[in-house]
Amino acid sequence: MKYLKTIGLTLFVIGFALFNVSFFWSGYQLTPEIVKSQISDEKKASALLLETKEIVAPEPSSNFKFVAVLSAAFERVNEKQLATFSLSDTELDKLASYNKEKFTIASVDSVFRGNDEQSAFKRKAFKDNGSWLDGQATSREQIQTVADNIKKYSVISQFGFDRYAVKDLKYSITKAAAISPVKSNPTLYLFLTFGLCIIGSLLYILPKLQLPPGIKNNGTFFNVMKNVQWLGILTGSWLIAFYVFLYFYPEYMTNWVLMVDPVSRLLSGSEAGRFFLYGFIYTLCILVMGVRMLINYRHSKYQILRTCSVMFFQTAFAFLIPEILIRLNQPYFDFKNIWPLDYSFFFNNRLDTLLANGGLGVFMLVWGIALIIIAVPVLVYFFGKRWYCSWVCGCGGLAETLGDPYRQLSNKKLSAWKIERWMIHGVLVFAVVMTGGVLYTYFTNSSWVLFFDSYKLREVYGAFIGAGFAGVVGTGFYPLMGNRTWCRFGCPLAAYLGIIQRFKSRFRITTNGGQCISCGNCSTYCEMGIDVRWYAQRGQNIVRSSCVGCGVCSSVCPRGVLNLEVKEEDGRFGKAILIGNNGIKLSN
């Protein structure tokens, strides 16, 4: 079996190395046809082509050069359009001189009276943005404010490319312009990378079946992967880099997206996007590392059921069903995702899409709201937050499978717990305020709520919480701070569930202090940073809002001190579910 592990490790390293090399293994060549296929506005497409002559050439460019030239071209197009269509100081002075006492909107026609495109745009834009000045005593500064708004919003949106469009177009144009072996034969490279990694991982994992059931420490704190040493740091750095490229620079990872095109076309009938790539990798990690979890914890029926549950919900509800819905011309929808973890649920584009899709769309909307206000409190009352965090959630599923080797790295200090309480509840408040602003804008069409812009607020939340915290830190820091960094310090849904669990739940972990030998296994393997031994030594029940009920503390306890129970504090409710080393049983 030793040779089997060696073969498995070798196959994994080969597949992973090919995957990383393929990141750079491509040339990029722009053509007029590609630009026109990606930009429907002919004038904008022509303007961009004039600025990209350097990469419209017989010889393909490297990825970094191609993206750099493309980015500079977008900037030059915007600069030229701003110079052409923005209001000049001379024109603003004329407007001010015509309206010394009170502003009349008719004066705009006198200043911009030409028949050319620029004059027509300026007339219309000033009337649209400055109609509020009509009939008022107006200063030069107020006129300048209108001109600045036209420059900032109207000119770029109508004649140039705003930053959202630039981000999407850089990715789509780069992907379309790719020339590589991966694009020519994606199925082959899908097998040579993902296929070899899967086979290699399973061959490395399966020999664990020869070991006796139960958790063995086996030098965990001397392992270079599991104890913040060079291999763990290298792994964390790779994960952080992957998330940074995925969220902020997807145009550089087009070869990886092209690689999974065959899978996307099979499921949804459309080409793959960056988030399909992410979902595909995410699901594979949970499935493959789920096998490891099943083998490691095969002595506990509870852990087997829990691991099978997260594997099922990720594969079916988070990956397959949403893709099949797209194939059926229905909106993409993850039926297990809940606000505020799904922070974009109430965004105007999501609501409009659901409402525009008839009965099914309305059902999806009602389903999502029902989960928030009915399912969460009811299920947490009966089962604790574990029903979601440890049995259903995709973030929890990845943490429990891919992140399981790092659970011992969670900080157990009191200072960490204090930081955790402030951070996670702060994110929840941020999510509530942001969502309130978004809904206000949706119903009133006004982006300003009191003193903040709801569009800016949701952009900040998406970048720093949705992408930065949940992705870059939440997963990239597995080998550095443990597998539940996001769940513990940032997840707003975990905070919502935890508040209910702390005060209105029948779930708790009970202890038998007389049996505790203070081995410390329970605290070591608590991924949420709870010092379980402290409670066990005193015979105190563990009722903590942060506990996700994973049950690993009970599974690694050699004396059966800890049990996961569902009953009232005084035990008045008949039978309770007890989870210990021997699996699941009922107790009076």
Backbone torsions as a table, in degrees:
resi	resn	phi	psi	omega
1	MET	NA	-23.7	176.6
2	LYS	-62.0	-40.2	179.2
3	TYR	-67.0	-33.1	178.3
4	LEU	-63.6	-41.7	177.6
5	LYS	-64.9	-38.6	179.9
6	THR	-65.8	-42.8	177.7
7	ILE	-62.8	-44.2	179.8
8	GLY	-61.3	-45.2	179.3
9	LEU	-63.0	-39.3	179.6
10	THR	-64.0	-44.9	179.4
11	LEU	-63.5	-41.0	179.3
12	PHE	-63.0	-45.9	-178.8
13	VAL	-62.2	-40.8	178.8
14	ILE	-63.1	-49.0	-179.3
15	GLY	-62.9	-42.5	-179.6
16	PHE	-68.0	-37.9	177.9
17	ALA	-64.9	-43.3	178.0
18	LEU	-62.7	-38.7	178.5
19	PHE	-60.9	-44.3	-179.6
20	ASN	-70.8	-38.6	178.6
21	VAL	-64.8	-36.4	-178.8
22	SER	-63.8	-18.4	176.4
23	PHE	-56.8	-37.0	-176.7
24	PHE	-102.1	-3.5	-167.8
25	TRP	-88.1	62.1	-177.8
26	SER	-162.5	149.7	170.3
27	GLY	-111.9	163.0	-176.1
28	TYR	-136.1	128.3	-177.5
29	GLN	-135.4	122.5	-177.3
30	LEU	-91.5	141.5	175.6
31	THR	-130.4	157.2	176.4
32	PRO	-57.6	-34.3	-179.2
33	GLU	-64.2	-39.0	179.6
34	ILE	-65.5	-45.0	-179.6
35	VAL	-61.4	-45.2	-178.0
36	LYS	-68.7	-29.6	178.5
37	SER	-73.5	-25.1	-177.8
38	GLN	-96.9	-22.2	-179.0
39	ILE	-122.4	109.3	-175.1
40	SER	-73.0	-27.9	179.1
41	ASP	-74.9	113.6	-174.9
42	GLU	-62.5	-38.3	-179.2
43	LYS	-66.3	-42.2	178.7
44	LYS	-67.0	-40.3	178.8
45	ALA	-62.3	-43.9	179.5
46	SER	-65.1	-40.0	179.1
47	ALA	-62.8	-39.4	179.3
48	LEU	-69.5	-40.3	-179.6
49	LEU	-61.5	-34.8	178.9
50	LEU	-64.4	-26.3	-176.9
51	GLU	-98.2	1.0	-175.8
52	THR	-121.5	30.3	-178.9
53	LYS	-60.6	-28.2	-176.3
54	GLU	-65.1	-29.7	-178.7
55	ILE	-109.4	0.3	169.7
56	VAL	-93.7	80.9	-171.4
57	ALA	-145.6	163.0	179.8
58	PRO	-63.0	-34.2	-176.6
59	GLU	-93.9	126.4	178.3
60	PRO	-62.9	148.9	177.5
61	SER	-98.5	160.3	173.7
62	SER	-71.2	163.2	-177.8
63	ASN	-58.1	-48.9	-174.7
64	PHE	-67.3	-38.9	177.9
65	LYS	-67.7	-43.2	-179.0
66	PHE	-59.3	-48.1	-178.6
67	VAL	-66.5	-38.3	180.0
68	ALA	-63.7	-44.7	179.1
69	VAL	-65.6	-41.4	-179.4
70	LEU	-64.4	-43.4	178.9
71	SER	-62.0	-44.1	179.2
72	ALA	-64.4	-34.6	179.9
73	ALA	-65.4	-43.2	177.1
74	PHE	-59.9	-41.6	179.5
75	GLU	-63.8	-42.1	-179.2
76	ARG	-67.2	-38.8	177.5
77	VAL	-60.4	-46.9	-179.7
78	ASN	-63.1	-40.5	179.5
79	GLU	-62.4	-43.3	-179.7
80	LYS	-66.4	-40.9	-179.2
81	GLN	-69.0	-36.0	176.5
82	LEU	-65.5	-40.4	179.0
83	ALA	-65.8	-31.5	-177.0
84	THR	-82.0	-41.5	-169.0
85	PHE	-108.8	-7.6	177.4
86	SER	-75.2	153.9	179.5
87	LEU	-76.4	129.4	-179.3
88	SER	-80.3	163.8	177.9
89	ASP	-61.7	-36.2	179.3
90	THR	-62.3	-43.5	-179.8
91	GLU	-67.2	-37.0	177.7
92	LEU	-68.4	-37.4	176.8
93	ASP	-62.9	-40.1	177.8
94	LYS	-61.8	-44.2	178.4
95	LEU	-60.6	-41.1	-179.8
96	ALA	-66.1	-38.9	-178.9
97	SER	-71.3	-31.9	177.9
98	TYR	-73.5	-18.3	-172.9
99	ASN	-129.2	55.8	-176.4
100	LYS	-70.6	-34.7	-178.8
101	GLU	-97.7	-65.8	176.8
102	LYS	-127.7	145.3	-178.9
103	PHE	-82.3	134.1	174.2
104	THR	-119.3	128.1	-176.2
105	ILE	-63.6	-23.5	179.1
106	ALA	-65.9	-22.7	-179.6
107	SER	-65.4	-20.4	179.1
108	VAL	-62.5	-38.3	179.1
109	ASP	-65.4	-30.4	180.0
110	SER	-72.1	-33.9	-178.8
111	VAL	-80.6	-42.8	-178.8
112	PHE	-110.4	77.0	-172.9
113	ARG	-106.6	8.8	178.5
114	GLY	-75.2	166.8	179.5
115	ASN	-102.1	2.9	-178.8
116	ASP	-78.2	170.7	-176.4
117	GLU	-63.2	-39.2	-178.5
118	GLN	-63.0	-46.9	-178.6
119	SER	-64.9	-41.3	179.5
120	ALA	-62.3	-42.0	178.8
121	PHE	-64.2	-45.9	-176.8
122	LYS	-63.7	-39.4	177.0
123	ARG	-59.6	-52.0	-176.5
124	LYS	-66.7	-43.9	-176.9
125	ALA	-63.2	-41.1	-178.9
126	PHE	-69.5	-36.4	178.2
127	LYS	-67.1	-39.1	180.0
128	ASP	-67.9	-40.7	-174.9
129	ASN	-93.1	-20.2	-174.3
130	GLY	-117.8	15.5	-179.0
131	SER	-61.2	-24.7	-178.9
132	TRP	-68.1	-14.5	179.2
133	LEU	-80.7	-18.8	-172.1
134	ASP	-59.1	125.8	177.0
135	GLY	83.6	2.6	-178.5
136	GLN	-108.7	155.3	170.9
137	ALA	-69.1	121.9	-168.9
138	THR	-124.0	137.6	177.1
139	SER	-98.7	166.9	177.1
140	ARG	-62.5	-33.2	-179.0
141	GLU	-66.4	-37.0	178.8
142	GLN	-68.1	-39.4	176.8
143	ILE	-63.9	-38.6	178.4
144	GLN	-63.6	-37.2	178.7
145	THR	-61.1	-42.8	177.6
146	VAL	-62.9	-43.2	-179.9
147	ALA	-62.7	-38.4	178.8
148	ASP	-65.5	-39.3	178.1
149	ASN	-65.9	-38.7	176.9
150	ILE	-62.5	-42.7	180.0
151	LYS	-65.6	-41.0	-174.4
152	LYS	-75.0	-36.1	-173.5
153	TYR	-113.9	-55.4	-170.2
154	SER	-68.9	-47.0	-175.4
155	VAL	-62.8	-50.2	-176.6
156	ILE	-65.2	-43.2	-177.2
157	SER	-67.5	-32.7	-176.1
158	GLN	-90.0	-35.5	-174.4
159	PHE	-119.2	-14.7	-178.0
160	GLY	-121.5	-150.0	-177.2
161	PHE	-131.3	115.5	176.5
162	ASP	-73.6	170.7	-171.9
163	ARG	-66.2	-26.7	176.3
164	TYR	-70.7	-42.5	177.8
165	ALA	-65.2	-40.0	179.5
166	VAL	-61.4	-43.5	-179.3
167	LYS	-61.1	-46.7	-179.3
168	ASP	-68.7	-41.4	-176.8
169	LEU	-70.4	-36.8	177.5
170	LYS	-59.5	-41.7	179.8
171	TYR	-68.6	-50.4	-174.9
172	SER	-67.8	-38.9	179.1
173	ILE	-68.3	-42.3	179.3
174	THR	-62.6	-42.4	179.2
175	LYS	-63.8	-43.1	-179.3
176	ALA	-67.9	-28.9	-176.4
177	ALA	-87.6	-2.2	-175.8
178	ALA	-67.3	139.1	173.7
179	ILE	-129.1	107.5	-175.5
180	SER	-157.5	160.9	174.8
181	PRO	-60.0	-33.7	-180.0
182	VAL	-62.9	-43.6	-179.8
183	LYS	-67.1	-32.9	-179.3
184	SER	-73.8	-34.4	-177.5
185	ASN	-142.3	69.5	-175.0
186	PRO	-63.9	-33.3	-178.5
187	THR	-63.0	-41.2	178.8
188	LEU	-61.1	-47.6	-177.3
189	TYR	-73.9	-24.6	173.0
190	LEU	-62.4	-41.8	177.9
191	PHE	-71.9	-42.8	-177.0
192	LEU	-67.0	-20.0	179.3
193	THR	-106.6	-73.1	-178.2
194	PHE	-64.1	-42.6	-178.3
195	GLY	-60.0	-50.0	-179.9
196	LEU	-65.0	-37.4	178.2
197	CYS	-63.5	-41.3	179.9
198	ILE	-67.1	-49.2	-179.5
199	ILE	-61.6	-45.5	-179.8
200	GLY	-61.8	-42.7	-179.8
201	SER	-62.5	-43.9	-178.9
202	LEU	-66.5	-39.1	177.4
203	LEU	-65.2	-31.7	178.6
204	TYR	-75.9	-32.5	-175.6
205	ILE	-82.6	-41.4	-170.7
206	LEU	-58.0	-34.8	178.6
207	PRO	-59.4	-15.6	176.8
208	LYS	-62.3	-17.8	178.2
209	LEU	-64.1	-22.1	179.4
210	GLN	-76.3	-19.0	-179.5
211	LEU	-77.8	152.2	177.8
212	PRO	-62.1	146.6	177.1
213	PRO	-60.9	153.6	178.3
214	GLY	110.0	159.0	-176.8
215	ILE	-80.7	129.9	175.1
216	LYS	-120.4	130.4	-179.4
217	ASN	-66.6	-44.7	171.7
218	ASN	44.8	51.2	175.0
219	GLY	68.8	30.5	-178.3
220	THR	-55.0	-42.0	-174.8
221	PHE	-83.5	4.8	172.9
222	PHE	-114.0	0.5	-177.4
223	ASN	-77.6	129.4	-176.3
224	VAL	-69.0	-15.4	177.9
225	MET	-93.0	-33.4	-168.7
226	LYS	-103.2	3.0	-174.4
227	ASN	-135.9	43.4	176.5
228	VAL	50.4	48.3	172.4
229	GLN	-109.9	-171.1	-165.9
230	TRP	-56.3	-41.2	-177.5
231	LEU	-72.0	-37.9	176.3
232	GLY	-65.1	-42.6	178.6
233	ILE	-64.4	-40.4	178.1
234	LEU	-63.7	-42.1	178.5
235	THR	-63.8	-45.0	177.8
236	GLY	-61.6	-39.7	179.2
237	SER	-64.1	-39.6	178.5
238	TRP	-64.6	-44.9	-179.9
239	LEU	-62.7	-41.4	178.6
240	ILE	-62.6	-45.4	179.4
241	ALA	-62.0	-40.8	179.1
242	PHE	-59.2	-46.3	-179.0
243	TYR	-68.6	-36.3	178.2
244	VAL	-62.7	-45.8	177.8
245	PHE	-65.6	-42.1	-177.9
246	LEU	-59.3	-47.5	-173.9
247	TYR	-86.5	-35.8	-170.2
248	PHE	-112.5	-25.7	-177.8
249	TYR	-136.6	56.7	-175.7
250	PRO	-65.2	-20.0	-179.5
251	GLU	-63.5	-17.5	179.9
252	TYR	-87.3	-13.4	-176.2
253	MET	-112.1	28.8	-177.3
254	THR	-62.2	-33.2	179.4
255	ASN	-62.2	-38.0	178.4
256	TRP	-67.8	-36.0	178.5
257	VAL	-67.9	-42.3	179.0
258	LEU	-60.3	-30.8	-176.9
259	MET	-64.1	-31.8	-176.6
260	VAL	-100.4	10.0	177.0
261	ASP	-54.0	-44.0	-178.9
262	PRO	-59.2	-38.1	-179.9
263	VAL	-68.4	-42.0	-179.8
264	SER	-64.4	-43.0	179.9
265	ARG	-65.5	-34.3	178.5
266	LEU	-65.6	-40.0	-175.0
267	LEU	-85.8	-51.5	-173.5
268	SER	-108.1	-10.7	-178.7
269	GLY	80.8	6.6	-179.7
270	SER	-127.4	165.2	-179.7
271	GLU	-70.0	157.6	-176.8
272	ALA	-74.2	150.7	171.4
273	GLY	-117.6	176.7	-176.6
274	ARG	-63.0	-34.1	-178.3
275	PHE	-80.8	-19.0	169.8
276	PHE	-69.6	-43.4	175.6
277	LEU	-55.3	-46.4	-179.0
278	TYR	-62.1	-47.5	179.6
279	GLY	-61.8	-36.6	179.2
280	PHE	-65.3	-49.4	179.0
281	ILE	-63.5	-43.4	-179.6
282	TYR	-56.2	-48.0	-177.4
283	THR	-66.9	-41.9	178.7
284	LEU	-61.8	-41.1	179.2
285	CYS	-61.3	-43.5	179.8
286	ILE	-66.0	-39.8	-178.8
287	LEU	-69.4	-48.8	-177.0
288	VAL	-68.2	-48.6	179.4
289	MET	-73.0	-18.5	172.8
290	GLY	-65.8	-36.3	175.6
291	VAL	-61.2	-43.3	177.0
292	ARG	-59.9	-42.6	-179.7
293	MET	-62.4	-43.3	-179.6
294	LEU	-62.4	-38.6	179.9
295	ILE	-71.9	-45.2	-177.6
296	ASN	-63.1	-37.6	-174.2
297	TYR	-111.4	30.6	-176.7
298	ARG	-69.8	-10.0	176.6
299	HIS	-80.5	-6.4	-177.4
300	SER	-122.4	116.9	178.7
301	LYS	-62.5	-35.6	179.9
302	TYR	-61.1	-45.5	-179.8
303	GLN	-66.7	-35.5	178.1
304	ILE	-64.5	-47.7	179.6
305	LEU	-63.2	-43.1	-177.8
306	ARG	-64.5	-43.1	-179.6
307	THR	-67.1	-42.2	176.8
308	CYS	-61.3	-36.4	-179.6
309	SER	-64.0	-49.2	-178.0
310	VAL	-67.6	-32.6	176.3
311	MET	-64.8	-42.3	-179.7
312	PHE	-66.8	-49.6	-176.1
313	PHE	-65.4	-36.5	177.9
314	GLN	-67.7	-46.8	-176.4
315	THR	-67.5	-47.8	-174.6
316	ALA	-81.8	-56.3	-170.5
317	PHE	-81.1	-35.6	-175.8
318	ALA	-93.0	-23.5	-174.8
319	PHE	-115.3	-58.7	-172.1
320	LEU	-74.3	-51.5	-175.3
321	ILE	-59.8	-46.4	177.6
322	PRO	-59.4	-36.9	179.0
323	GLU	-70.0	-38.8	177.8
324	ILE	-65.8	-36.6	176.4
325	LEU	-59.7	-40.6	177.9
326	ILE	-62.6	-41.7	178.9
327	ARG	-61.4	-29.8	179.3
328	LEU	-90.9	14.1	179.7
329	ASN	60.6	36.3	176.4
330	GLN	-112.7	160.7	-179.2
331	PRO	-67.0	144.7	174.8
332	TYR	-62.4	130.0	-177.8
333	PHE	-154.6	126.5	175.2
334	ASP	-98.8	106.3	-172.5
335	PHE	-68.3	-13.2	-178.8
336	LYS	-101.6	-5.3	-178.0
337	ASN	-84.0	135.9	-172.5
338	ILE	-126.9	137.4	170.5
339	TRP	-66.1	141.5	9.4
340	PRO	-93.1	3.4	173.0
341	LEU	-61.6	-45.0	171.8
342	ASP	-84.5	76.5	-169.6
343	TYR	-67.3	-19.2	-177.9
344	SER	-91.6	8.2	-175.3
345	PHE	-58.6	-36.5	-176.5
346	PHE	-99.9	12.7	176.2
347	PHE	-65.5	148.9	-174.4
348	ASN	-58.8	-38.7	-179.3
349	ASN	-67.5	-35.1	177.8
350	ARG	-68.7	-45.6	-179.6
351	LEU	-63.6	-43.6	179.9
352	ASP	-62.3	-41.1	180.0
353	THR	-63.5	-45.1	-179.3
354	LEU	-65.6	-45.2	-178.3
355	LEU	-68.0	-25.5	-179.4
356	ALA	-82.8	-6.0	-176.2
357	ASN	-106.6	30.9	170.8
358	GLY	63.4	-146.0	-173.6
359	GLY	-60.3	-42.8	-179.0
360	LEU	-65.4	-41.1	178.7
361	GLY	-63.4	-42.0	178.0
362	VAL	-65.1	-39.7	176.9
363	PHE	-60.4	-43.5	178.8
364	MET	-60.7	-40.4	179.7
365	LEU	-65.8	-46.6	179.9
366	VAL	-65.0	-39.7	178.4
367	TRP	-58.5	-47.4	-179.0
368	GLY	-62.2	-42.1	179.4
369	ILE	-68.8	-38.9	179.6
370	ALA	-63.6	-37.3	177.5
371	LEU	-60.4	-40.3	-175.9
372	ILE	-68.7	-48.7	-169.1
373	ILE	-99.8	-14.4	-179.0
374	ILE	-117.6	-56.8	-173.6
375	ALA	-63.1	-44.4	-176.2
376	VAL	-60.0	-56.3	-178.3
377	PRO	-64.8	-37.8	-177.6
378	VAL	-67.7	-49.2	-177.3
379	LEU	-69.7	-35.1	176.4
380	VAL	-66.4	-36.9	178.3
381	TYR	-59.5	-43.6	-176.1
382	PHE	-84.9	-34.3	-171.2
383	PHE	-124.5	-3.9	-175.1
384	GLY	79.9	175.7	-178.5
385	LYS	-70.9	-8.7	-179.2
386	ARG	-62.3	-27.9	-178.0
387	TRP	-55.7	-31.7	179.2
388	TYR	-102.3	-54.2	-171.9
389	CYS	-62.8	-31.1	-175.5
390	SER	-114.1	-8.0	-177.2
391	TRP	-119.8	-23.3	-171.2
392	VAL	-126.0	-44.4	-170.1
393	CYS	-59.8	136.1	177.1
394	GLY	-68.0	-39.4	177.4
395	CYS	-62.2	-44.8	177.4
396	GLY	-66.3	-36.0	179.2
397	GLY	-63.0	-42.4	178.1
398	LEU	-68.2	-39.9	179.5
399	ALA	-63.7	-37.5	-176.7
400	GLU	-79.5	-17.3	-177.5
401	THR	-109.5	-71.6	177.7
402	LEU	-62.3	-35.6	-176.0
403	GLY	-88.5	-5.3	-176.1
404	ASP	-56.6	-38.3	179.7
405	PRO	-63.3	-12.3	-174.7
406	TYR	-112.2	8.3	-174.1
407	ARG	-62.2	-28.2	-178.1
408	GLN	-72.3	-7.8	-177.9
409	LEU	-85.6	-5.2	-179.0
410	SER	-64.4	137.4	-176.9
411	ASN	-75.6	124.2	-177.5
412	LYS	-97.7	3.9	-175.4
413	LYS	-69.9	152.2	177.0
414	LEU	-61.9	-36.8	179.5
415	SER	-62.3	-36.7	178.1
416	ALA	-65.9	-38.3	179.1
417	TRP	-65.0	-39.3	178.9
418	LYS	-64.7	-42.3	177.4
419	ILE	-63.7	-41.5	-179.9
420	GLU	-57.4	-46.7	-177.5
421	ARG	-61.2	-43.9	-179.2
422	TRP	-69.3	-41.7	-175.1
423	MET	-69.3	-50.1	-173.3
424	ILE	-68.1	-36.9	177.9
425	HIS	-76.4	-28.0	173.6
426	GLY	-64.5	-41.4	177.2
427	VAL	-65.1	-38.3	178.0
428	LEU	-61.4	-45.6	178.1
429	VAL	-61.6	-42.6	177.7
430	PHE	-58.2	-45.1	-179.1
431	ALA	-64.2	-40.1	-179.8
432	VAL	-66.5	-45.4	179.8
433	VAL	-63.5	-44.7	179.9
434	MET	-61.4	-44.7	-179.3
435	THR	-66.6	-38.4	176.0
436	GLY	-59.9	-43.3	177.2
437	GLY	-64.0	-39.8	179.1
438	VAL	-63.6	-44.5	179.8
439	LEU	-67.8	-37.1	176.2
440	TYR	-60.1	-44.3	179.1
441	THR	-64.9	-38.8	-178.1
442	TYR	-62.6	-41.2	-176.1
443	PHE	-88.2	-20.8	-177.0
444	THR	-112.7	-13.4	-175.4
445	ASN	64.0	17.4	176.6
446	SER	-110.7	123.6	-177.0
447	SER	-80.3	-19.0	-177.6
448	TRP	-91.5	121.1	177.1
449	VAL	-117.2	110.9	-174.4
450	LEU	57.0	-105.2	-174.8
451	PHE	-115.3	10.8	-179.4
452	PHE	-131.6	154.6	178.8
453	ASP	-92.6	118.5	-175.5
454	SER	-62.9	-33.6	178.7
455	TYR	-65.7	-42.1	178.7
456	LYS	-66.5	-38.5	-178.0
457	LEU	-65.0	-43.9	-179.4
458	ARG	-71.6	-28.4	175.3
459	GLU	-66.7	-43.5	178.4
460	VAL	-63.7	-43.6	179.5
461	TYR	-62.1	-46.2	-178.8
462	GLY	-61.3	-41.5	-177.0
463	ALA	-73.6	-47.0	-172.0
464	PHE	-89.4	-33.5	-179.2
465	ILE	-99.1	-56.1	-176.4
466	GLY	-62.6	-40.4	-178.7
467	ALA	-100.5	-54.6	-173.9
468	GLY	-65.7	-53.2	-176.0
469	PHE	-76.3	-55.5	-174.8
470	ALA	-65.8	-37.0	-176.2
471	GLY	-95.6	-68.3	-174.0
472	VAL	-59.4	-51.6	-179.3
473	VAL	-81.1	-46.0	-173.0
474	GLY	-57.0	-41.3	179.5
475	THR	-102.8	-39.0	-178.4
476	GLY	-62.6	-24.3	-178.2
477	PHE	-93.7	7.9	175.1
478	TYR	-48.3	-54.7	-175.8
479	PRO	-75.8	-2.3	-175.8
480	LEU	-110.7	-37.7	-175.3
481	MET	-131.8	8.6	-179.3
482	GLY	100.7	170.1	-168.9
483	ASN	-86.7	-6.4	-177.9
484	ARG	-120.5	34.5	-178.7
485	THR	-59.5	-46.6	179.2
486	TRP	-66.9	-48.2	-178.1
487	CYS	-60.5	-35.5	-174.5
488	ARG	-82.7	-41.6	-172.1
489	PHE	-107.4	-17.1	-170.1
490	GLY	-131.4	-24.7	-170.8
491	CYS	-69.3	116.6	-179.0
492	PRO	-69.4	-29.2	177.5
493	LEU	-69.9	-38.7	176.5
494	ALA	-61.5	-36.6	177.6
495	ALA	-65.6	-43.8	179.0
496	TYR	-62.3	-47.9	177.9
497	LEU	-62.3	-39.5	-176.9
498	GLY	-66.4	-36.6	178.6
499	ILE	-61.7	-42.9	179.4
500	ILE	-68.3	-42.0	-179.1
501	GLN	-62.3	-38.7	-176.1
502	ARG	-66.5	-34.9	-171.7
503	PHE	-116.4	-23.7	-173.1
504	LYS	-137.0	52.9	179.7
505	SER	-138.7	146.4	176.5
506	ARG	-87.6	-4.7	-177.7
507	PHE	-83.7	138.9	174.4
508	ARG	-160.3	162.1	171.1
509	ILE	-103.3	117.7	-179.2
510	THR	-94.9	155.1	-176.0
511	THR	-129.9	151.9	173.3
512	ASN	-118.9	88.1	-172.5
513	GLY	-58.9	-28.1	-178.5
514	GLY	-65.9	-21.9	-178.7
515	GLN	-93.6	-11.0	-173.7
516	CYS	-70.1	131.0	178.0
517	ILE	-107.5	9.2	176.3
518	SER	58.2	38.2	178.2
519	CYS	-70.9	-26.3	177.3
520	GLY	84.8	2.3	179.2
521	ASN	-57.2	-41.9	-175.6
522	CYS	-61.7	-45.7	179.9
523	SER	-69.3	-40.2	-178.8
524	THR	-58.3	-43.9	-174.2
525	TYR	-95.4	7.7	175.5
526	CYS	-76.3	114.4	-176.6
527	GLU	-74.3	-17.3	-178.2
528	MET	-95.3	8.4	174.7
529	GLY	74.5	21.9	178.8
530	ILE	-88.7	130.6	176.5
531	ASP	-80.6	80.5	-173.8
532	VAL	-61.8	-36.6	-178.4
533	ARG	-58.4	-36.1	-179.4
534	TRP	-58.4	-42.4	178.5
535	TYR	-71.1	-42.6	-175.9
536	ALA	-63.5	-40.0	-179.6
537	GLN	-62.7	-28.5	-177.5
538	ARG	-99.7	-0.9	-179.8
539	GLY	68.6	24.9	-177.6
540	GLN	-93.5	138.9	173.8
541	ASN	-67.2	146.2	-179.0
542	ILE	-99.9	105.5	177.5
543	VAL	-121.8	86.4	-176.1
544	ARG	-120.2	137.9	-178.8
545	SER	-65.0	-25.2	-177.4
546	SER	-82.5	-19.7	-176.2
547	CYS	-63.1	127.2	-179.7
548	VAL	-98.7	6.4	175.3
549	GLY	62.6	33.3	-179.6
550	CYS	-67.8	-25.7	176.5
551	GLY	79.9	3.4	-178.0
552	VAL	-66.6	-34.0	177.9
553	CYS	-57.8	-39.8	178.3
554	SER	-71.4	-37.5	-177.3
555	SER	-68.4	-28.4	-177.7
556	VAL	-97.9	-1.2	-179.6
557	CYS	-77.4	123.4	-177.8
558	PRO	-78.8	-7.4	-174.4
559	ARG	-117.6	1.7	179.9
560	GLY	68.2	32.1	-176.5
561	VAL	-73.7	-31.1	-170.3
562	LEU	-109.9	135.2	176.8
563	ASN	-135.9	140.0	175.4
564	LEU	-90.0	118.0	-174.2
565	GLU	-124.2	153.1	175.3
566	VAL	-124.5	95.7	179.7
567	LYS	-167.1	170.3	176.7
568	GLU	-70.6	160.1	-177.5
569	GLU	-55.6	-36.6	-177.1
570	ASP	-91.4	4.6	175.5
571	GLY	77.0	16.6	-175.8
572	ARG	-66.3	-23.3	-175.5
573	PHE	-89.1	95.0	173.7
574	GLY	6.7	-108.3	-172.8
575	LYS	-87.3	142.4	178.6
576	ALA	-126.6	148.2	177.8
577	ILE	-82.5	123.3	178.9
578	LEU	-112.7	132.2	179.9
579	ILE	-120.4	113.8	179.2
580	GLY	-132.5	-158.5	-177.6
581	ASN	-64.3	-28.3	-175.8
582	ASN	-92.2	10.9	176.6
583	GLY	105.1	-138.5	-175.0
584	ILE	-113.9	135.4	176.0
585	LYS	-146.8	165.3	177.9
586	LEU	-103.6	140.5	-179.3
587	SER	-131.6	142.1	176.1
588	ASN	-77.9	NA	NA
